[in-house]
Structures are given as C-alpha cells and as structure tokens.
Amino acid sequence: MRHYELVLLVNPDQSDQVPEMLNRYQETIKKANGNIHGLRT
C-alpha cells in the first residue's frame, strides 16, 4: 500500500471552516478505501 502525507494550509480568515474542510477530506479518503493514521490540527 502506498503512503501519502497531506498538508493543508488554511487562510486565517477561513479558520472557522476548518472542521468542515477536514470532514470533506476525510470522507473523500474513506470513500476511496483509504485510511487516516494520525490527524493533527
């Protein structure tokens, strides 16, 4: 299995949208049968 690292940079003006962004990325990864190992915010 290949391993990837994803780093997201968010504009501070959009910091209130971070939870929604993370949920969207997590759903996309899981739909593609991917796994998430460690999530730091």
mmCIF file as gemmi writes it, N, C-alpha and C atoms, coordinates in Angstrom:
data_model
loop_
_atom_site.group_PDB
_atom_site.id
_atom_site.type_symbol
_atom_site.label_atom_id
_atom_site.label_alt_id
_atom_site.label_comp_id
_atom_site.label_asym_id
_atom_site.label_entity_id
_atom_site.label_seq_id
_atom_site.pdbx_PDB_ins_code
_atom_site.Cartn_x
_atom_site.Cartn_y
_atom_site.Cartn_z
_atom_site.occupancy
_atom_site.B_iso_or_equiv
_atom_site.pdbx_formal_charge
_atom_site.auth_seq_id
_atom_site.auth_asym_id
_atom_site.pdbx_PDB_model_num
ATOM 1 N N . MET Axp A 1 ? 0.84 -1.171 0 1 0 ? 1 A 1
ATOM 2 C CA . MET Axp A 1 ? 0 0 0 1 0 ? 1 A 1
ATOM 3 C C . MET Axp A 1 ? 0.891 1.243 0 1 0 ? 1 A 1
ATOM 4 N N . ARG Axp A 2 ? 0.518 2.203 -0.783 1 0 ? 2 A 1
ATOM 5 C CA . ARG Axp A 2 ? 1.263 3.455 -0.823 1 0 ? 2 A 1
ATOM 6 C C . ARG Axp A 2 ? 0.854 4.338 0.342 1 0 ? 2 A 1
ATOM 7 N N . HIS Axp A 3 ? 1.805 5.122 0.808 1 0 ? 3 A 1
ATOM 8 C CA . HIS Axp A 3 ? 1.548 6.051 1.908 1 0 ? 3 A 1
ATOM 9 C C . HIS Axp A 3 ? 1.727 7.471 1.398 1 0 ? 3 A 1
ATOM 10 N N . TYR Axp A 4 ? 0.815 8.329 1.764 1 0 ? 4 A 1
ATOM 11 C CA . TYR Axp A 4 ? 0.856 9.723 1.346 1 0 ? 4 A 1
ATOM 12 C C . TYR Axp A 4 ? 0.714 10.612 2.568 1 0 ? 4 A 1
ATOM 13 N N . GLU Axp A 5 ? 1.256 11.806 2.456 1 0 ? 5 A 1
ATOM 14 C CA . GLU Axp A 5 ? 1.094 12.798 3.509 1 0 ? 5 A 1
ATOM 15 C C . GLU Axp A 5 ? 0.415 14.012 2.896 1 0 ? 5 A 1
ATOM 16 N N . LEU Axp A 6 ? -0.595 14.511 3.571 1 0 ? 6 A 1
ATOM 17 C CA . LEU Axp A 6 ? -1.346 15.653 3.081 1 0 ? 6 A 1
ATOM 18 C C . LEU Axp A 6 ? -1.22 16.78 4.097 1 0 ? 6 A 1
ATOM 19 N N . VAL Axp A 7 ? -0.798 17.938 3.632 1 0 ? 7 A 1
ATOM 20 C CA . VAL Axp A 7 ? -0.687 19.117 4.485 1 0 ? 7 A 1
ATOM 21 C C . VAL Axp A 7 ? -1.616 20.179 3.917 1 0 ? 7 A 1
ATOM 22 N N . LEU Axp A 8 ? -2.465 20.712 4.761 1 0 ? 8 A 1
ATOM 23 C CA . LEU Axp A 8 ? -3.402 21.749 4.334 1 0 ? 8 A 1
ATOM 24 C C . LEU Axp A 8 ? -3.027 23.072 4.993 1 0 ? 8 A 1
ATOM 25 N N . LEU Axp A 9 ? -2.907 24.096 4.197 1 0 ? 9 A 1
ATOM 26 C CA . LEU Axp A 9 ? -2.68 25.445 4.712 1 0 ? 9 A 1
ATOM 27 C C . LEU Axp A 9 ? -3.977 26.217 4.535 1 0 ? 9 A 1
ATOM 28 N N . VAL Axp A 10 ? -4.441 26.806 5.623 1 0 ? 10 A 1
ATOM 29 C CA . VAL Axp A 10 ? -5.731 27.485 5.595 1 0 ? 10 A 1
ATOM 30 C C . VAL Axp A 10 ? -5.532 28.958 5.918 1 0 ? 10 A 1
ATOM 31 N N . ASN Axp A 11 ? -6.172 29.794 5.133 1 0 ? 11 A 1
ATOM 32 C CA . ASN Axp A 11 ? -6.153 31.227 5.381 1 0 ? 11 A 1
ATOM 33 C C . ASN Axp A 11 ? -6.784 31.483 6.754 1 0 ? 11 A 1
ATOM 34 N N . PRO Axp A 12 ? -6.134 32.277 7.618 1 0 ? 12 A 1
ATOM 35 C CA . PRO Axp A 12 ? -6.7 32.531 8.952 1 0 ? 12 A 1
ATOM 36 C C . PRO Axp A 12 ? -8.118 33.095 8.912 1 0 ? 12 A 1
ATOM 37 N N . ASP Axp A 13 ? -8.46 33.79 7.841 1 0 ? 13 A 1
ATOM 38 C CA . ASP Axp A 13 ? -9.818 34.324 7.726 1 0 ? 13 A 1
ATOM 39 C C . ASP Axp A 13 ? -10.854 33.215 7.561 1 0 ? 13 A 1
ATOM 40 N N . GLN Axp A 14 ? -10.41 32.02 7.188 1 0 ? 14 A 1
ATOM 41 C CA . GLN Axp A 14 ? -11.316 30.891 6.975 1 0 ? 14 A 1
ATOM 42 C C . GLN Axp A 14 ? -11.183 29.841 8.075 1 0 ? 14 A 1
ATOM 43 N N . SER Axp A 15 ? -10.571 30.205 9.182 1 0 ? 15 A 1
ATOM 44 C CA . SER Axp A 15 ? -10.305 29.227 10.238 1 0 ? 15 A 1
ATOM 45 C C . SER Axp A 15 ? -11.58 28.608 10.811 1 0 ? 15 A 1
ATOM 46 N N . ASP Axp A 16 ? -12.693 29.315 10.744 1 0 ? 16 A 1
ATOM 47 C CA . ASP Axp A 16 ? -13.944 28.752 11.255 1 0 ? 16 A 1
ATOM 48 C C . ASP Axp A 16 ? -14.48 27.64 10.358 1 0 ? 16 A 1
ATOM 49 N N . GLN Axp A 17 ? -13.943 27.509 9.155 1 0 ? 17 A 1
ATOM 50 C CA . GLN Axp A 17 ? -14.386 26.485 8.211 1 0 ? 17 A 1
ATOM 51 C C . GLN Axp A 17 ? -13.525 25.222 8.258 1 0 ? 17 A 1
ATOM 52 N N . VAL Axp A 18 ? -12.502 25.209 9.098 1 0 ? 18 A 1
ATOM 53 C CA . VAL Axp A 18 ? -11.571 24.074 9.139 1 0 ? 18 A 1
ATOM 54 C C . VAL Axp A 18 ? -12.273 22.753 9.449 1 0 ? 18 A 1
ATOM 55 N N . PRO Axp A 19 ? -13.149 22.666 10.444 1 0 ? 19 A 1
ATOM 56 C CA . PRO Axp A 19 ? -13.806 21.376 10.705 1 0 ? 19 A 1
ATOM 57 C C . PRO Axp A 19 ? -14.551 20.831 9.487 1 0 ? 19 A 1
ATOM 58 N N . GLU Axp A 20 ? -15.231 21.696 8.752 1 0 ? 20 A 1
ATOM 59 C CA . GLU Axp A 20 ? -15.948 21.256 7.551 1 0 ? 20 A 1
ATOM 60 C C . GLU Axp A 20 ? -14.974 20.766 6.49 1 0 ? 20 A 1
ATOM 61 N N . MET Axp A 21 ? -13.86 21.477 6.329 1 0 ? 21 A 1
ATOM 62 C CA . MET Axp A 21 ? -12.845 21.078 5.346 1 0 ? 21 A 1
ATOM 63 C C . MET Axp A 21 ? -12.278 19.705 5.689 1 0 ? 21 A 1
ATOM 64 N N . LEU Axp A 22 ? -11.942 19.507 6.958 1 0 ? 22 A 1
ATOM 65 C CA . LEU Axp A 22 ? -11.375 18.225 7.38 1 0 ? 22 A 1
ATOM 66 C C . LEU Axp A 22 ? -12.365 17.09 7.154 1 0 ? 22 A 1
ATOM 67 N N . ASN Axp A 23 ? -13.622 17.316 7.48 1 0 ? 23 A 1
ATOM 68 C CA . ASN Axp A 23 ? -14.643 16.281 7.26 1 0 ? 23 A 1
ATOM 69 C C . ASN Axp A 23 ? -14.749 15.919 5.791 1 0 ? 23 A 1
ATOM 70 N N . ARG Axp A 24 ? -14.699 16.924 4.928 1 0 ? 24 A 1
ATOM 71 C CA . ARG Axp A 24 ? -14.807 16.68 3.491 1 0 ? 24 A 1
ATOM 72 C C . ARG Axp A 24 ? -13.633 15.832 2.996 1 0 ? 24 A 1
ATOM 73 N N . TYR Axp A 25 ? -12.417 16.161 3.434 1 0 ? 25 A 1
ATOM 74 C CA . TYR Axp A 25 ? -11.247 15.381 3.015 1 0 ? 25 A 1
ATOM 75 C C . TYR Axp A 25 ? -11.288 13.965 3.584 1 0 ? 25 A 1
ATOM 76 N N . GLN Axp A 26 ? -11.696 13.832 4.842 1 0 ? 26 A 1
ATOM 77 C CA . GLN Axp A 26 ? -11.782 12.504 5.445 1 0 ? 26 A 1
ATOM 78 C C . GLN Axp A 26 ? -12.787 11.632 4.702 1 0 ? 26 A 1
ATOM 79 N N . GLU Axp A 27 ? -13.929 12.182 4.359 1 0 ? 27 A 1
ATOM 80 C CA . GLU Axp A 27 ? -14.947 11.419 3.628 1 0 ? 27 A 1
ATOM 81 C C . GLU Axp A 27 ? -14.429 10.978 2.267 1 0 ? 27 A 1
ATOM 82 N N . THR Axp A 28 ? -13.723 11.871 1.58 1 0 ? 28 A 1
ATOM 83 C CA . THR Axp A 28 ? -13.172 11.541 0.261 1 0 ? 28 A 1
ATOM 84 C C . THR Axp A 28 ? -12.175 10.401 0.361 1 0 ? 28 A 1
ATOM 85 N N . ILE Axp A 29 ? -11.313 10.447 1.361 1 0 ? 29 A 1
ATOM 86 C CA . ILE Axp A 29 ? -10.299 9.403 1.552 1 0 ? 29 A 1
ATOM 87 C C . ILE Axp A 29 ? -10.96 8.073 1.89 1 0 ? 29 A 1
ATOM 88 N N . LYS Axp A 30 ? -11.938 8.096 2.781 1 0 ? 30 A 1
ATOM 89 C CA . LYS Axp A 30 ? -12.609 6.858 3.183 1 0 ? 30 A 1
ATOM 90 C C . LYS Axp A 30 ? -13.419 6.245 2.047 1 0 ? 30 A 1
ATOM 91 N N . LYS Axp A 31 ? -14.033 7.085 1.202 1 0 ? 31 A 1
ATOM 92 C CA . LYS Axp A 31 ? -14.789 6.569 0.058 1 0 ? 31 A 1
ATOM 93 C C . LYS Axp A 31 ? -13.884 5.849 -0.926 1 0 ? 31 A 1
ATOM 94 N N . ALA Axp A 32 ? -12.612 6.222 -0.948 1 0 ? 32 A 1
ATOM 95 C CA . ALA Axp A 32 ? -11.639 5.584 -1.843 1 0 ? 32 A 1
ATOM 96 C C . ALA Axp A 32 ? -10.926 4.436 -1.128 1 0 ? 32 A 1
ATOM 97 N N . ASN Axp A 33 ? -11.519 3.939 -0.03 1 0 ? 33 A 1
ATOM 98 C CA . ASN Axp A 33 ? -10.963 2.847 0.775 1 0 ? 33 A 1
ATOM 99 C C . ASN Axp A 33 ? -9.609 3.192 1.366 1 0 ? 33 A 1
ATOM 100 N N . GLY Axp A 34 ? -9.393 4.462 1.657 1 0 ? 34 A 1
ATOM 101 C CA . GLY Axp A 34 ? -8.144 4.897 2.275 1 0 ? 34 A 1
ATOM 102 C C . GLY Axp A 34 ? -8.258 4.894 3.789 1 0 ? 34 A 1
ATOM 103 N N . ASN Axp A 35 ? -7.119 4.981 4.444 1 0 ? 35 A 1
ATOM 104 C CA . ASN Axp A 35 ? -7.053 5.034 5.899 1 0 ? 35 A 1
ATOM 105 C C . ASN Axp A 35 ? -6.365 6.317 6.32 1 0 ? 35 A 1
ATOM 106 N N . ILE Axp A 36 ? -6.757 6.82 7.474 1 0 ? 36 A 1
ATOM 107 C CA . ILE Axp A 36 ? -6.13 8.013 8.034 1 0 ? 36 A 1
ATOM 108 C C . ILE Axp A 36 ? -5.429 7.595 9.317 1 0 ? 36 A 1
ATOM 109 N N . HIS Axp A 37 ? -4.133 7.827 9.353 1 0 ? 37 A 1
ATOM 110 C CA . HIS Axp A 37 ? -3.325 7.498 10.527 1 0 ? 37 A 1
ATOM 111 C C . HIS Axp A 37 ? -2.8 8.8 11.107 1 0 ? 37 A 1
ATOM 112 N N . GLY Axp A 38 ? -3.409 9.253 12.149 1 0 ? 38 A 1
ATOM 113 C CA . GLY Axp A 38 ? -2.969 10.483 12.8 1 0 ? 38 A 1
ATOM 114 C C . GLY Axp A 38 ? -3.489 11.718 12.092 1 0 ? 38 A 1
ATOM 115 N N . LEU Axp A 39 ? -4.171 12.536 12.824 1 0 ? 39 A 1
ATOM 116 C CA . LEU Axp A 39 ? -4.695 13.786 12.293 1 0 ? 39 A 1
ATOM 117 C C . LEU Axp A 39 ? -4.353 14.871 13.301 1 0 ? 39 A 1
ATOM 118 N N . ARG Axp A 40 ? -3.6 15.847 12.851 1 0 ? 40 A 1
ATOM 119 C CA . ARG Axp A 40 ? -3.197 16.94 13.746 1 0 ? 40 A 1
ATOM 120 C C . ARG Axp A 40 ? -3.839 18.228 13.271 1 0 ? 40 A 1
ATOM 121 N N . THR Axp A 41 ? -4.366 18.972 14.216 1 0 ? 41 A 1
ATOM 122 C CA . THR Axp A 41 ? -4.979 20.255 13.857 1 0 ? 41 A 1
ATOM 123 C C . THR Axp A 41 ? -4.29 21.376 14.577 1 0 ? 41 A 1
